[in-house]
């Protein structure tokens, strides 16, 4: 019997701490949610709470926050996917994952995000990072790769953000960066926390 996508992700997390899966959704689905990226996006900022600041020399993406408790109908699939994944991770690893937060993100042509960790120094509640790639077309020359590093600064993997694919990893273990995009790069990005957010 073929393993479910969740079984594959759980196995990858156990073996290496990250997982990349293709064809989570098809191109027809991606085309159907295209106008979700016509919302009023804002430039992403770095830092947390009072230290938030705009630094385009570090990151150039634009974001639109989604309420996981009340997502747009066309994005409910992703919320259900994440709920199932959270259950699988907690069952396998007793991670204590609870609420998640997420936003749509788009990288305009020429933008990037320099190497960083997804965990804050004073808040380690981000227990799991995830990215759904939601552009309907992407080629090698379009750039925008996600580069995953180990803690010594060695490149572990360079991942082309193929349409409809899914990337996830343990946020405290893998510094990562987004290389310069040469086409608008779209995603649904977020974190599953080990604390209640509501």
Secondary structure, 3 states (H helix, E strand, C coil): CCCCHHHHHHHHHHHHCEEEECCCCCHHHHHHCHHHHHCCCEECCECCHHHCECCCCCECEEEEEECCCCCCHHHHHHHHHHHHHHHHHHHHHCCCCCCEEEEEEEECCCCCEEEECCCECCECCEEEEEEEECCCCCCHHHECCEEEECCCCCEEEEECCCCCCEEEECCCCCCEEECCECCCEEEEEEEEECCCCC
